[in-house]
Amino acid sequence: MPAEYSTPEYVDVIRRGIVPAFGPPSRPKRVIIVGAGVAGLVAGYELLRAGHDPLILEARNRVGGRICTLREPFSNGLYGEAGAMRIPRAHTLTMMYIDRFGLPTTDFMMESDQTWVHIGGVKRRLAEVRSNPDALGFETAPAEKGRLAGDIWAETIRPLVAQIERDGQAGWDAIYAEYDAYSVREFLELKGWSEGLIEMFGLLNNQEALMNSSFLELFREEAGNYYTNMCQIVGGMDRFVHAFLPELEGRIRYGARMVALDQTPDQAIVHYQTMAGRFQAVGDDAVITAPFPVLRHIEVIKPFSRAKQRAIRQLHYDAAAKIFFQCRRRFWETDDGIYGGGTVTDMPIRNLYYTDWGKETGRGVLLASYTWSEDAQRWGSLTPRDRIEQALENVAVIHPQITTEFEVGASYMWHDDEFAGGAFALFEPGQQTLLHDAIIEPEGRFHFAGEHASLYHAWIQGAIESGLRAAIAVHRAP
């Protein structure tokens, strides 16, 4: 197994560098890094600081990976976050890089009492739903009447949170051993929830499409307080990845698509394709940050171990879809008094977020729909034009003003992105025990990073942690 490090050790590397934290290298190494997403940029940045010679191969013509700020087709100053759009302040490593680069942040508002809940054809303010949950008409058990599913969820997991607070990592290990085999739905059924309460939780807490994923995925987020204190980077999330470029720009080769991997006892070899032909990059070691759906289609000339092959085949990635509307004015604020937060609905758009992206222009970008899993795949089956038209119909039910204030729309389907193959890794029940160790295990001179090579799936923090782990491993390898 690769060495595992604690958050304080990673913090020390970000603050001082690998050499002060772990000592000088035996000699400087040539390191080939596949992918200029967050994991690849972090690995390259820290290896360069440690005196090594990184080369980053990036198939796209931009850095960032699944940090993807769309500035087209929007008007000047407006943008939409197709990928990562919010950062928990509890994510220490992410916040340290933000501070290191001096990036300004502002709050990302997750909730507002003025947002809408539209279920069963009836539209109510969130404040009204909180004061009278029974008005939603869910067939809950007598003991659940008059209560929100989110409040009961907090009570249900409180003993597990207390176990972690009391026992630390030993508490986590015990919870992993007991609950890894459970999906979210199976956990709720185990705890005696009625079907009506499960449905309420799925709709109001944006979990319905994820009910069959591992319970541990949701619990990690809740126990870590990911959603209680969030921020965003002023001017767009792409400013985060662009902050690495003054050091790394000359070491990135764009338009270089990995097609095969090979290694000898002394070298890691990455074959890549550009419009000009096929080439190879040779290094002492390599860091592969490509998502496993992409790696599945790469020729590995000296095959990986059976455990790694199984992990590449079986690791589940979830679909995600976003639809954006540029609006002539910010009617949700001026007309409805909504400043931040999101509306939930059982219509196909499911979740609608009121953003402040480009607010200084006077116009607004509405995240008209953010969906996952089967909900997202259904949007992906439509043409781009049909997505905008149907989303407009849905949003008009909640905000009739959209028909006169809409200017332009855009959409992004991560499961249709050839360089992503999905939005993020998401364990199915049992996959943490079965696959995680194999996911992060090096294969000779190849090391693996990316949000999938962490337990912070879907978060920038996971990409950073894995990039740091891979950089330290390369630095310390003989």
N, C-alpha and C positions, 0 to 999 in steps of 0.2 A: 504493500500500500504506500502511496505517496505520503509524505509528512503532512500532518494537519497542524495548522497554527491557530492561535487564539486571536480574537479581535485586537487586543492590545499589541500583539506582535505585528499585525498588519498595520495598525496605526503608527507604530514605530517606523515601519518601512516608508509609509507615506510622508511622515514628518522628516526623517533623517536620511532615508535611502537604504538599499539592501546592504551595502558594504559596512556602514556603521552598525547595522543591526546583526549581520551574519558573518562579517569578515570579508576580506578581499577574495576575488576568484583565483583559482589556480592559474588561469590565464584568460585573457579576453576571448570570447567566443563569437563566431558568426552564427546568428540565430535567425531562422526563417519563420516568420509569423504569418499565418494564413487568416486573413480577415482584419479589417480596420474598424470593427465595431469597438465597443467599450473595452471588452476583454483584451483584444489585440492591441489597442492603443495603450492601455495600462501596462501590459506586459512589455511592449516596446519602450515606453517611457522609462519604466523602472530599470530595465536592462541597460538602456543607454546611460542612465545616471550611474549605473554600477560599472561602467567602462566596457560594456559589450558592444557588438556591432549588429544591430537588428535590421532586417529587411522585411517590410510588411507587404504582402501580396493581397490586393483588394480587387475583387471581380467587378464591383460597381465603379462609377466615376465620382463617388463621394465617400466620406468617412461617416461612421456613426452606426451602421447596421440597423438595428431596430430602434435607434433614436433617429427619427425621420420627420423633420419639420418641413411641411409643405408650404412653400411661398407662392406657388402657382396652383391654380389659376386665379388666386386672390389679388385684390387691388393692393397698391403699395402700402406697406406697413401692416398688412393682415397676414395671418398664417394659421395653419392647423397642424396639430400634433398627430401625425398618423401612427406614431409609435408611442414611446414613453412620454407621459405628459405630467407626471406628478412624482414627488420624491418624499418619502417619509423622513421627517427630521430624526427619527430613531435610527436611520441607516447611517451609522457613524462614518463608514468609509466613504460613502458618496458625499456626505457633507464636508468631509475633510478635503477632498479634491476641489469642491466648490469654493471652499475658503482659500485653498492654496492658489487657485487661479483668480480669486477676487471677483467671482461672478455674483451679481446681485440677484436676490430671490424675493419672491412675494408669496403670500399665503395661497394655497390651492384650497378653495372652500368646497368641502365634501357635502355639506348639508345646509339647507335654509328652510325655515318653517313655511316660507311663502311658495316653495316649489309645489308641483302638482303630483298627485297620485291618480292615475287614470286606469281603473280596473272595472271590468264588467260593463263598460259603456258609461260609467259615471266618473266625473272629474271632481276631485276634492283637494283642498290645500293639505299639505303635509301636517300642519298644525291641527287641523280638524281630525285627521286620521289618528294622530297621537292621542287626542282627547277622547276619541270614540272608535277604537279598532273594530268593534263589532259591526259598525256600519258598512264595512267592506263585504260582509256576507259570507266570510269563510266559515265552514262547518267545523268549528273547533270543539274540543271536549269541554265539559262544564268547568273544570279547573283552569282552563285556558282562556275563558271568556273575559273580555274587557282588557286583554293584554296584547301587546305587540310581540310578534315572534322574535324580534331582535332583542327585546328585554329578556325573554325566556332563554334565548340562546346564550346571553351573557351569564345567566344563572347556571345554565347547564355546563358550561366549560369552566366556571369559576374554580371548582375543585382541582381541575387539571392545571390551571394557571397557578394556583396556590402550591401545587406539588412542585412546579418548576421553581417558584420563588424560594421554596424551602430547600430543595435538593439540588438545584442547579442542573448541570449536565446529566447527573444520575437520574434526575426527574424526567428530563427529555428522553433518555434512553429507555426508561420504563414505559413512558407513553408510546414511544415508537414501537416497542415490543408488543404492547397490548392492542394498539389501534391501527397499525399499518394495514391490516387486512380489510378495514372498513372504508366504504365510500361515505360521502357526506350523508346521503339518504339512509344508509344502513346504521350510521351512528345515531341519527335522530330517531329512527325506529327503535334502536336499542334503548334509548333514553325515554321511550314511551310517548313520543310526540304523536298527536293525531294527524291524519292526512291533511286536514284543513290547515293546521298550524304549519306543516311542512310546505304546503302550497303558499301560504302567506310569507314564510321565510324566503322561499325561492323568488317570489315576485318583488317584495319590498326590499330585500337585501341583495338583489341582483345575483342570486345563486341558482336559479332554476336550471339553467343550461349546464351547470357544473355539478349537479347532484351526484353524478356517477364517478366523479374524480375522487382521489384519495382524501379522506377526512383530514389527514395530516397537512395537506397543502393549505386548506382554509384555516386550520387551527394555528399553524405557524404565524400566519398573518395577524390573526386575532390576538394571540398571546404576545406578539411583538409590538402591538399597538401601531401597526403600519398606517391605519387610516385615521388616527386621532389627531395628528399634527403634521400636516403635509404642506409642501411648498412647491413652487415651480420657478424656473429660471426666467428672469425678466428678458423679454426679447426673443425667446424661443429656446427649446431644449438643445438645438444644434449648437448653441454657444458652448455647451459643455464639451462636446467632442472637438470643436474647433479650437478649444483652449490647448489641446495637446499638439497642435500643428506647428507652432513656432519651433519646437524641438524635433518633430518627426516628419514634417512635410517632405523633406528631401529623401526620406527613407521609405516612402510609400510608392509602390508601383500600381497605378490604377489600371483597370481593364485587364487584369491578370487573373484568369479563372483557373483554379486548381482542377486538374484532370486526373492526376495519379500521384501516389505516394510510394516511396521506396527508401530503404536504408541499408547501410553497410555497418560493420562494427564501429566505424569511425565517423560516419556521415549520415545526415538526414537529407533526403532529396525530395523536392516538391516539383513535379512537372506541372506546367501551367500553359494556358493557351491565351494568346491575344489575337487581335485582328491580323497581326503580321505573321503569325505562325505559332509553333510550339517550342517552348523553352524549358529549361530547368534551373532551379535555384538550389544551391548546395550549401549546407551549413553544418556546424557541429551538432546542433539540436534544432528542433522545430516545435512551434506551439500552434496547434490546430484549434481555431476558435469557431470553425464552421458548425452550424447546427447539424444535428445528426440526420435529419431528412436530406440535407445536402450531401453529407458524408456518405450516405447510403449509396449514392450514385458515382462515387469516386473509386477508381481502380486502386487497390492496395496490393502492390506487387509481391511483397512479403507479407502474407496475411497476418492480421491482428489475431490476438488470442480468441478462443471461442467465447469467453465471457464478454470481451469487448464487442465482438461481432453480434452477440445476442443483444447487448445494450443498444447498439446502433439500430438493429432491426425493430426492437420492441418499445423503446422509449416513446411515450405518447407526447405529441405536440398538439396544442389546442389551436383551433381556428379563432380568428378575431377579425371584425369588420368595423370600420368607422365611415360615417357619412357626414360631410360638413356643408353648412350653408353660410355663404356670405350674405349679410343682411344690411340694408341701407341705413337702418337705425337700430339701436339696442332696445327694441320694444319691450323685451322681457323685464328690463329695468324701469323704463319710463312708464309703461302701461300696467305692468303686473307687480312691480316692486320686488323683483327677484334679483338678488345679487349673489351669484355663485350657487353651488349645489347642483342637484340634478332632479329631473322628473322621472318617475318610473311608470311604466304602462305595460299592459298585456298585449298591446299592438306590436306588429313586427319590429318597430324601431326599438322597443324595450326600454332603453336608457338614453336620456337626453341630458346633456350637460351645458350649463350656462357659463361660458368662458369669458375671460377678459383679454384674450389674445388680440393685440392691436387695438385695445380700447381707446388709446390716445387719438386714433383717427376719427372717432365719432361713430364709425361703423362697428359691426360686430361679426364674429364667427361663432355660429351655433354648432356644437357637436350634436347634430340632429339624431344620431344613432350610434351607440357603442354596444356591440354584441359579441358573444363568444359561442364557441362550439356549434351545435346544430343551428342556432339562431343566425350565426355568422355565415355558415355554409349556405343557408337559404338566400341570403343577400348575394353571396358570390355566384349563385346560379343565374342571377339577372344580369342584363347588360348594364353598363355604367349609366346610361340615360334612364333606364327603367328604375334603377336604384334611387336616383334623384326624384323621379316623378312619384314613386310610391312613398318615399320618405316625406315628400311634401304633403301628400294626402294625410299621412299619419300626424305630422306635426300640426297641420291645420286644424285637426280636431281639438288639440290642446291650445294652440295659439293661432286663431284665425288670421291674425295680422301677417302671417308668413306669406300669404299669397300675394300681397302687395309690396312687402319689404324684401323678398328674396331677390338676390342678384345673380349669384352663380353658385354651383355646387361641385363637390368633388367627393370621391370615395377611395378607400384603400382596403384591399383584402389581403391580409398577411399569409393566408393559406394558399394563395395563388402566386406568391412571390417566389421566384425560382431560387433566390439566394437565401431564403428563410425557411420555406417549407412549412410554415406555421408561425403563430405569434409568439409562443413560448412553450418550454417544456412543462408538462403537467402530469405528475404521477397518477397512474391508475392505482386502485387498491393493491397493495403488495409490492409495488415497483420500487419503493424506497429500499426495502430490505433486499430485494432481488437484484437491483440494477445499480444503485448509487455508487457502491465501491468500484464496480467495473467501469462506470462512466468516467471517474476521475483518475483511474489507474493509468500511468504512462505505458506506452508500448515502445520499449527500447529508447530511441532518441526522440520519439514523438511524445509531446505533452499536450494535454487537452484543457481548454478553457472555454468560457462562455457561461451564460446564466444557467444552462443545463448542467454544468459541471460544478454546481453549488446546490445548496438547499434554499436559496433565495430565488426560486423560479419566478420568471417574469419581471424581475426587478433589476435596476442598474447595479444595486449592491451586489447581486450574485455575480454579474459579469466582472465587477471590480475585484471581488474576493478571489475568483478563479484566476483572473489575470495575474494578481499578486502571487498566488500559490505557484502558478506555472513559472513565473519569473524567478522566484526564489529557488525552485527546483532546478531550473537550468543553471542558475548561478552556482549552486552548491554541488551539482553533478560533477564527478571526476572527468 
